[in-house]
Each structure stands twice: as C-alpha cells, then as structure tokens.
Amino acid sequence: MGRRGAPLPEVRDATAERTAPDHPGYSGSVDLSIELDREDDGRWIAEALELPGVMTYGSTREEAIGNTEKLAIEVISDRITHGELPHSALNLSFRVLSEQLAGD
C-alpha cells in the first residue's frame, strides 16, 4: 500500500475521450470509485478500485473514505513526481459506490 520502491499502479481515466501525447491513456482527470466494506470487528475498509493496493481501514465509514482518498492522492502525486502522469492528474474526483452503503 504505497510503499516506497514498490511498483506504482496504473491510473486510468474512466471518461477519457482523448489522450495527452506524452502520457498515453490519460486525458486530464482521474475518476476513482471507492468501495466500502465492514469487518466483523466493526472496522470499515475503503478501497480505490482503479488503484490496486490503495485500501485503508477506519473506525468509521468517513475515516476509511478519507484515509483512502489521502492515500490515492499520495500515490498519484508520486506518479507525477516520477513523470508517469502529468500535473493535471491531481484533477481527481471520488465516488463512493452507493450499492456498498445499502443496509448500513
């Protein structure tokens, strides 16, 4: 999960219609879906589906979502630092999947 030296996951823009010539497959924004689950011990797990390995815990749903958003930003920032994504990749949007919230 975001360890230094580990390979960085690929970020794909779910709404891409055109790509930047220096960053194939990327068009200017990153849309991330957050999936939630709850452990038997009551902890919440939130995962950014488009960034494998970006998964965090929280004692509340909001804490887990916030931790995952923060980690996703750190991973994308690291990719920008290493020239794997343009600076505009920090144009992020997060969407919590509603079907994961049903029954809570």
C-alpha positions as CSV (number, residue, x, y, z in Angstrom):
1,M,0.0,0.0,0.0
2,G,2.0,2.9,-1.3
3,R,5.4,1.6,-0.1
4,R,8.4,3.4,-1.5
5,G,10.1,1.4,-4.2
6,A,7.1,-0.7,-4.9
7,P,5.7,-0.6,-8.5
8,L,3.1,2.1,-8.9
9,P,-0.4,1.1,-10.1
10,E,-1.7,2.3,-13.4
11,V,-4.3,5.1,-13.2
12,R,-6.9,5.1,-15.9
13,D,-9.3,7.8,-16.6
14,A,-12.7,6.3,-16.8
15,T,-14.1,9.1,-19.0
16,A,-11.2,9.5,-21.4
17,E,-12.0,10.7,-24.9
18,R,-8.6,12.0,-25.9
19,T,-5.1,11.4,-24.7
20,A,-2.2,13.6,-24.0
21,P,0.7,12.7,-26.4
22,D,3.3,12.5,-23.6
23,H,1.1,10.3,-21.4
24,P,-0.8,7.7,-23.4
25,G,-4.2,6.6,-22.0
26,Y,-4.5,9.8,-19.9
27,S,-6.7,12.8,-20.8
28,G,-6.7,15.2,-17.9
29,S,-8.7,13.9,-15.0
30,V,-8.9,10.8,-12.8
31,D,-12.2,9.4,-11.6
32,L,-11.9,7.0,-8.7
33,S,-14.5,4.7,-7.3
34,I,-14.4,3.9,-3.6
35,E,-15.8,0.5,-2.4
36,L,-16.7,0.1,1.2
37,D,-17.0,-3.0,3.4
38,R,-17.2,-3.6,7.1
39,E,-15.2,-6.1,9.1
40,D,-16.7,-8.4,11.7
41,D,-14.9,-6.3,14.4
42,G,-16.7,-3.1,13.2
43,R,-13.8,-1.5,11.3
44,W,-14.5,-0.1,7.9
45,I,-12.4,-0.9,4.8
46,A,-12.3,1.5,1.8
47,E,-10.6,0.7,-1.5
48,A,-10.0,2.8,-4.6
49,L,-10.9,0.3,-7.2
50,E,-8.9,1.9,-10.0
51,L,-5.7,1.9,-7.9
52,P,-4.9,-1.6,-6.9
53,G,-3.5,-1.7,-3.4
54,V,-5.0,1.6,-2.3
55,M,-7.1,0.2,0.6
56,T,-7.3,1.6,4.1
57,Y,-9.1,1.0,7.4
58,G,-11.0,3.4,9.6
59,S,-13.1,3.1,12.8
60,T,-15.9,4.9,10.9
61,R,-17.0,4.9,7.3
62,E,-15.9,8.6,6.9
63,E,-12.5,7.9,8.3
64,A,-11.9,4.9,6.0
65,I,-13.0,7.0,3.0
66,G,-10.8,9.9,4.0
67,N,-7.8,7.7,4.5
68,T,-8.3,6.1,1.1
69,E,-8.7,9.4,-0.6
70,K,-5.5,10.6,1.1
71,L,-3.5,7.5,0.0
72,A,-4.8,7.8,-3.6
73,I,-3.6,11.4,-3.8
74,E,-0.2,10.3,-2.4
75,V,0.1,7.5,-5.0
76,I,-0.9,9.8,-7.9
77,S,1.4,12.6,-6.6
78,D,4.3,10.0,-6.5
79,R,3.5,9.1,-10.2
80,I,3.6,12.8,-11.1
81,T,6.9,13.2,-9.4
82,H,8.3,10.3,-11.4
83,G,7.0,11.6,-14.7
84,E,4.4,8.9,-15.1
85,L,1.4,11.3,-15.1
86,P,1.1,15.0,-15.9
87,H,0.5,17.5,-13.1
88,S,-3.2,17.7,-14.2
89,A,-3.7,14.2,-12.8
90,L,-4.4,15.8,-9.5
91,N,-7.7,16.8,-11.1
92,L,-9.4,14.0,-9.1
93,S,-13.0,13.0,-8.4
94,F,-14.0,10.3,-5.9
95,R,-17.3,8.4,-6.0
96,V,-18.4,6.2,-3.1
97,L,-20.3,3.3,-4.6
98,S,-23.9,3.5,-3.4
99,E,-24.6,-0.2,-3.5
100,Q,-21.9,-0.7,-0.8
101,L,-23.8,1.6,1.6
102,A,-27.1,-0.3,1.4
103,G,-28.3,-1.9,4.6
104,D,-26.0,0.2,6.9
